[in-house]
Amino acid sequence: MLPAIVLALLAILFFDARRGRGHGESARRSSCVNNLKQIAIALHNYHDTHKIFPPAFIADAQGNRMHSWRALILRYVELPEFKELSKKYDFNQPWNGPSNSKLNARIEKLFNCRSDDPNSSSTNYLAVVGSETIWQSEKSLSTRSIADARSNTILVVEVHNSGINWLEPRDLTFEEAARGINPRDGKLGISSAHRGGANVLFADGAVRYLTNETLPETLRALLTANGGEDVRLPD
């Protein structure tokens, strides 16, 4: 039986998918939101099975990063093609090994925002890794371990031109994410090709649009899992 949060996300996803059909930036932004909601479903399906969110990456005995959380959730994505894709991914070799390289060269639409480069194999959706966040490198948290409100705790963020392959075990650091929305210095951070902000997935499965005017202290509070901050976002 699917958990309640996944059923709710599926219902919202069906409505948004119908609303987002068409062309133009409005449809592309809606498609981006739907991507994040599909990722949310997969992450919560993983959590329902393992009682914890996946780690940001898995490393070998020498500390080399082998697999990303994006590879770990492949079998939990509620899309038929991902069931077959998950069978092709080989966890006995690194993400860029001989067999997996054939997969990481694919343009995977779920991890690619239509407002960004549609022909890129880079992902637009990254975790934020750090001791303050849900993603603590090779460790992760369960929903019960998140002291802050899940509706105010960031799970995955949108990143414009990340340069990170969708299977590569690399994401944003806390410091990179805390630079602000669409940082003016052009460095890697929470960003998008949408106008005036970026989409962000929260731990409760909701996707919200954070504007460029989001205050640094507000953003840092949203990134922490156990900071105890009282954060209020506009509706």
N, C-alpha and C positions, 0 to 999 in steps of 0.2 A: 504494500500500500504506500502511495506517495505521501510524503509529509505535507502538512497543510501549507507551509511556505512555498513549496514547489508547485502545488496545485494553484495557488493564488498567482504565482508568477506566470504560469502557463496561460491562465485566463487573461491576464493583462497583456501578455505577449500576443495572443491571438487578436485582441482588439487593436493593439498598436500596429500589427502587421497589416491589417486591413486599412488602417488610417494612413499608413506610410507608403502606400503604393503610389507610383507616379515618378515624376522627374523634378529636378530642381533641388535647391539646398534644403528646403523643408523636408522633402522625402529622404534625402541623404542623411540628414540629422536624425530623423525618425528611425532609419535603418541602423544607425550607430547605436541608438538607444536599445533597439531590439537585440543587437549583438551582445550588448552588455547584460541584458536580461537573460539571454541564452547562457551566457557565461555564469551568471548568478545561479541559474537552475543547476548547471553542471557542478558548480562548487558546493551547493547545498546537497545535491545528490551524493557527492563524495563524502561530505560531512555526515550525512545520514547513514552511510555505510561504515565509515571509519571513526565516527564520533569526534572528528577533528577536521579542520581545514587542511588541505595539502600543504607541505612545506614549499617555500619559494623555489627550492631546487634540491636535488639529490646529488651528493658528491661520492666519489670513490674513496678508497682507503688512503690515497695520496692527497685528497682534498680537491681533486679536479672535478669541476661541475659537469655532471653527466646528463641530467634530465631536468626540464622545467616543469613547473606546476601546470603549464598549458598542455604538456604531454600527459601528465598524470590524470587530467580530467577528460581526456578524449573519449573514454568509454562511458562517461557519465553525461555527455552532451545528448540532449533529446532531439537529435536529428539523425535520420537513418544512415546517411553517408559516413557519419563519424563512428558507427559501430564497426564498419569495415576498415576505416582508417586506423582505429585503435588496434586492430589485429595486425596491421602492417608495421606498426612501430615496434622496434626491437629494443627492449630495456637491457639487453645484454651487451649493447654497444652504445657509445656516446651519441648524443643528439645529432652530431655531424659525422657519424660513422658511415661506412659504405652504403648500407641499406637505408638508414635514416636520412641520409643526404638527398635521396630521391624524394623523400617526403618534404623536407624543409625547403626544397626548391619550388614547391607548389604555392600558388596564390590561394590562401585559405580565407574565404570571404568572412567567416565568423570572426576572425581576428584582424580584419582590415576594414577601416571606416571608408565608406564610399566618397567622402569629402576629401580624403587624402589620395595618395597615388593608388589607383585601382589595380595597377600592374605590379605592385610591390609584394614581395614575400615577407616584408617586415610586418611586425604586429603594431597595432595602435593601442593595445590594451596591456597595461603593465601593473604588477603589484608594486607596493611601496614597502621596501625591506628595511627593517631596523628594529632595535630592541624595544622601541616605543610602540610599534605597530602590530597588526595581526600577523604579519609575515616576518618571522624572526629567523631569517636565513634557512637553516636546515630544520628549524623548529617552527611550529605554528600553533595557533590557539583554537580551542573549541568555542562555541558560542557562549558556553557557561563561564569561560575564562575571560570574557570581555566585560569588564566592569562598567565601562561607559555605555550609554544607550547605543544599541546596534544601529538605530536610525541616524546616529551622529558619528559613526565610525566608518571610515573609508576602507573599502575592500580592494577595488581595482580602479585605476584611473585611465583616462584617455591621454595619449601622447602623440603629437604630430611629428612625422618624420623621425621616428625613434631610431631607425638604423639597426634594430634588433630583430633578428629572424624570429618568426612565430614559434619555433621550437627551441630557440636558444635560451639556456638557463641564465638569463640576465634581466634585471628589472631596474626600477628606480630606487635610489637610496632615499632615506628620510630627508636628508639635506637637499637633495635635488628636487623632491616634491614640494618642500617647504619654501621654495623660491617664489612661489606665487603662481597664479593662473596665467598662462602665456607669458612667461618671464621675458622682459624687454631685452635682456642681454643675449637672447637667442640660444642660450644653453638648454640642455635637456631638462624637461620638467613637465608638469601637468599642462597640457596644451592641446590645441586642435586647429583644424582648418575651418571650423565654424566661426561665426562672427561673435566676438565679445566674450567667449568663455569656453568651457570644455565639459563634457559629460563625465560623471563620476558615479561609480557603483558603491552603494553602502552595504554594510553587513546584513541588513534586514532584507536585502534584495531590491531595494528601491534605487532608481537611477535619477540623479538630480543634475541640473545644469549650474555649475559654479561660474560666476561671472569674473571678469578680470578685476573687478573691484573688491573681490573677497579679501578681507583683511588678513595679513600674515598670521596674526595671533589666532584668528578663527580657523584658518587652514591648518595650522599646527595642531590645534585642539581636535580637529576632525580626523587627523592622521593617527592620533594616539588611541590605543585600545583601553588603557587603564589610567588615563590622565586625570580623571575626575572633574574635567571642566564642564561648565554649564554653557552649552552652545545653542544658540537660537538662529536658525536660518530663515530667511523670508520664504513664504509659500510660493 
